[in-house]
Amino acid sequence: MGEPVGRQEVSRWETGKRTPREWLPFIAAALGVPVEALREPLKPAEPPLPTLADFLPEGDPLSLLQGRTGRRIGMGQVDDLQQRVHGLRLADDVLAGGDLIRPALRELRSAVKLYREGTHTSEVGRQLLRQIGELAQIAGWIASDAGQHQEAERIYRLGISAARQAEDHTLAGNIAGSLAYQFSNTGREAEGVTLAQAALNDAGPDAPPKARALYLDRVAWAHTKLGGVEHGQQAMRALGEAGQALSEDSEGTESPAWLYWVDAGELRVMEARVFTEIHRPLRAVPLLREVLSGYDATHTRELALYLSWLAVALADGGEPEESAAVAERVISLGADASSERVAERVRVILRRLREYADVPEVAALLADHQHTTR
């Protein structure tokens, strides 16, 4: 079996600096595990994800501390926080939730601490609450993308509270709509419809056109996920109203900075997704091709998600070979993205393609990724 093994060499095995090689069968036998289990590289264990409960006090997390002795907070600190919130939002365009959840929750903890412990005027306090609301919306979105749905819900509820206290009803509608979107995608479809509609109603007719378009988009998706002919009709009606709302937006219309991404292309994507969900591929495929033809490739997660609906629509349209090719691209894009949304969409595609398991391209795809569907 070769020369005796010293303690230093065993230490190298334990730290992963070297592989035992010829000793593997004997070590595996001693441990009672297959040899293959020892050949797979082990990822270093990560510390458990922080939760909002770790960062916030019991009771009302936005209550001001009695006898506050913290530093005086002015609009300068509010502006700094606003820049960091916007930077986090831009980072979410190109990074997945698993990569951003820790910095997002750290920022949220710091913002709440600043508001509760610092001394400030009522106007500065209101602006701080608004930034906490914006931060909660993007942090909740990030947590949801990372698959931390309970944590995301707690964050969203905190954000709704902050936005309402700041009397920013447009922002409160956005946060509530984000939570409604999560409900619709995680088996709580009826709650999703109720909350999405409430977000639209509470924001009122004076909300900026882009905001109303976004709320109506979420109403459309919520009805789509609930299913049924009636809800499908309501979804199409909401999509039409969203397009009308967006058409009312003009250069002179003032919108919050967080609405920068809402445009006609995003509405077309939602329309295509709705058509895909209700199995109307002849409507979905052209819309998705149009949007994807000029989509920013640096937005990897969104590109993978939009392509996933194209893959399903192609399968519904009887194009399994092309669907398999698009699916391969989705899987490739999602390989390095720590996004539960993308992972779930990959599972959806592969399940949909099982119907075409006798098609060589599909059979090869399913064989290569059979571990994903287990």
N, C-alpha and C positions, 0 to 999 in steps of 0.2 A: 504493500500500500504506500510505499515511499517513506521519506524521512519523517521522524516525529514532528508534530506541530507545536511550536512554541506559543506562549501566552500572547506575545505581540502580534503574531499572525492571526490568532483567533480574534483579537481586538479589531484588526483590520476587517475581518469578515463581519463582525458585529456592527461596525460603523459604515459598511457598504463600500469601503475603499478597495476591497478585493473580493473575488468570488472563490469559494472552496474548490470548485471544479471536481477533481477526482474524488474528493471527500463527500460530495453531495449525496450520493446514494446511501452512505453510512449515516450521515447526519439526518437525512430524511427518515430512514428506518428507526433511528433512535427517537425522533420526534413523533413518529407515527403519522407523517404527512406525505403526499405525493412529491416526487422529485421536482415536478414542474412548479409546484408552489414555491419552491426555494429559488427557482430560476427567474421568477417574475420580480422586477425591481420594486422595492417598496417606497411609497411616497412618504416624506416626513409628516408626522402627525401635526395637524394645525390645532391651535388652541380653540376652544369652543367659541362660536359666534357670540358676540355681545348682544344683548337684547335691550329694548328700551327700558324694561324694568330695572336693569342694572344702572341706568343713568338717571332715572327720574324718581322723585320722592313719592311716597304713598299719598293718596288723596288727590287733590287737584294739582297736576304737575305745573300749571301755569299760575298758581297763586303766588303773590308776592310775599317774601319773607318779612316778618315783623321786625322792626328795628334794623333795617338793612344797613350794613356798614360797608358795602362794596363800593368800588370806584364810581365816580360820576360818569354816566354814559351820555354822549351827545350824538348829533347826527353824523359825525365823522365815523364813529364806530358802526352805526347803522349802514352807512355807505360801504364800509369795508366788508361787512357781513353780506350785503347785497351782491358785491362782486364775487365773493366766495361761493355764494349760492348759484349764481349764474355760471361760474366756472365748473361747478359740479354738474350742472345741467348739461353743459357742453361736453363734459367728459363722458356722460351717459350716452351721447351720440355715437361714441366710438369704442366704449368699453362696456363689458357685461356686468350684470349685477354682482356676481361673485367676486369681481375685482374691486368693486366700489363700495360694498356694503359697510366695511369697517370705517373708511374715512367719512362716509355719509353719516353714520351714527355718531361718530366723534363730533362732527360739526353740529349736529342736532343737540347733542348733550351740552356743548359749549354755548350754543345760542340760548337754550332754556336757562342755563346757569347765569348767563349775562343778564337776561331779563329779570329773573327772580331775585338775584343778589345785588345787582347794581342799583344805583339811585339815578332816576331820570324823570323828566317831565312827562306829563300824560301823552303829549304828542310823540315824543321819542318812544315811549312805551308802546304806543299804537303801531308805530313803524317797526319796532322790534317784533311785535306779534305778527305783523304781516310777513316779515322775513322768516319767522319761525314757521308760519303756514306754508310759504313757498318751499322752504327747506324740507318740511315734512312731506310735501307732495313728491318731490324728487327722491327723497330718502325712502318713502314708501314704495315708489315705483321700482327703485333699485332692489329693495328687499323682496318685492314680489318677483322680480326677474331672477333673483337668487333662489327662489323657491321657499322663502321664509314668509309664508302667507299670514300666519298668525301675527308675526311681528309687524308685517306691513299693515295689517288692519289696525293694530294699536297706534302705529305712527300716523296713519291717515286720520284716525279719530282725533288724535292730538292736534293735527293740522287743521281739521275742520273747526275745532274749538278755538284755536288761535285766530283763524281767519274771521270767524264770527265775532270774536271779541274786538278785532281790529275793524269791524264793520266793512270788511272787504267781501261782499257777497259774490263777486265774480270769482275770486280766488277760492272761496268756500265751495262754489259749484264745481270748480276744476278738481279739487281734492275729493269731493264726494263722488264725482264722476269716475275718478281713478279707482276708488274703492268699488264702485259699481262694476267697473270693468273686470276687476279681480273676481268679484262674486260670480259674474257671468262665465268666467273661465275656470272656476274651481267647484262646479257643481251646485252653486247657489243662485241659479238662474232667475228664479222668481224675485229674490231679494235684489238681484242686479237690475231688473226692470223697475222695481219700485224706487230704488235709490237713484238710478239714472234719471228717471222722470222727476224726482224731487229736486235733483241738482239743477235741472233745466227750469223748473217752476220757481225755485227760490231765487235764482239769479235774476229772473224777471226780464221783461222786454227791453230794458235799458242796458243790458249787458252788451259789450262790444260785439260786432258781427262775427269776428273770428271765434270768440268764446261761445256764442250761441251755436255756431257751426260745429264746434267741438262737442258741446253737450248733446246736440242732436245726433252726432256720429255715435256717441256712446249709447244713446237711446236705441238707435238702429241696431247696434250690435247686441244689446241686451235682449231685444225682441227676437233677433235671429237665433240666439243661443237657446231661448226658451222653446222655440220650435212651434210648428203648427201653421196652418194656412193663415189664420187671422193675424198671428204675430209676424209672419212673413210680410203681410200687407202693411202692417204698422211699421215694420222696418223700412220698407221701400218708401213709405210716406215720410218718415223721418229723414231718410237720405235726401229726398227731394227738398225738404225744408232746410237741410244743412247747406245744400248747394245754393239755395236762394239767399240764406243768411250770409254766406261768404261773398256772394255777388254784391252785397250791400257795403262791403268793405272797400275803402278808398284810401288814397294817400293822406287825406285829411282826417281819417278816422284814427283816434288814439286807442291803442291796445296795449295791455301789459307786455313786458318784454318776454315773459314765459310763453307767449303764443307765437313766437318767431317761426315755429316749425309747421304751423297750421296753414296749409295752402290747398290749391285745387288738386295737386298730385296726391296729397294725403287723403282727400275725400274720395278720389278715384280708387285708391287702394282699399279703403273701407267698403266702397261699393262692390269692388271685385271680391272681397272676402265674403260679403253677404251673399253674392251670387254663387260663390263656391259652396258655402254652407247649405244653401237651399238647392244645390245640385243643378245649376244652370251654367254649365261650362262654356257654352257658346257666347255668353255675355261676360263671363269672368276672364277667360284667357286673353282676349284682345286688350282689355283694360290693364291687366297685369303686365303684358308685354310692353304696352305703351309706357307705363310708369318705370318699369325696370330697365328700359333701353337707355335711360339717361340718369339712372340712380347713382348716387355717390358711393363708390365701392369702399370708402373708408368707414362707412356706417355698416360694419360687418353684420351685427346682430339683426338689424332691420332688413338688410338685404337677404339674409338667410330666411327670416320669417316670411317675407313677401314671396320669395321663391318657393317656400313650402306650400303656399296656397296655389301657386301655379302648378306644382307637381300634382296636387290633389285634383285640381280642375282638369288637368290633362288626363289623369286616370279616369275621371268621370266621363271625359269626352272620348274615351276609347283609344287613347294614345299612350299605351303602357311603356313603349320603348323610350319615347321622349320624356315621359314622367320619370322613368328610372334615371335618365341622364341628369335631369334637374335635381332629383333626389340626391344623387352623388355629390352635386355641387353644394346642396344644403348641408349635407353631412360634413363635407370638407370645410366649409366656412364655419360650421359650429364646433369643429373639433377642438379649437383653442379658445372658444368662447364659454365662459363660465355662466351660462344662461339656461335656467330651467325651462324658459319659454321655448327656446330653440330645441332643447332636448325632447320636450313633449311633442313639438311639431314633427320631429324626426320619427318618433314612435307612431304618430298619426299617419304619416306618409307610408311607412312600412306596413302598417296594418291594412291600409287601403289597397296596397299593391298585392296583397296575398291573393286577391282574386285572379291575378295574372301570373301566378307562380309558374305556369307552363311556358311563359315567354322567356327566352334565354337571357335577355338583358335583366329582366326582373329577377329571375332565378339566381343569377350571379349576385345581384345586389342583396337579396334576402340572405343568401348563404354567407356573404361577407360580413353582414351586420346582424346575424341571427341573435347574438347576445343582447342587442338593443331591444328586441321585441319580447324577451323573456319576462 
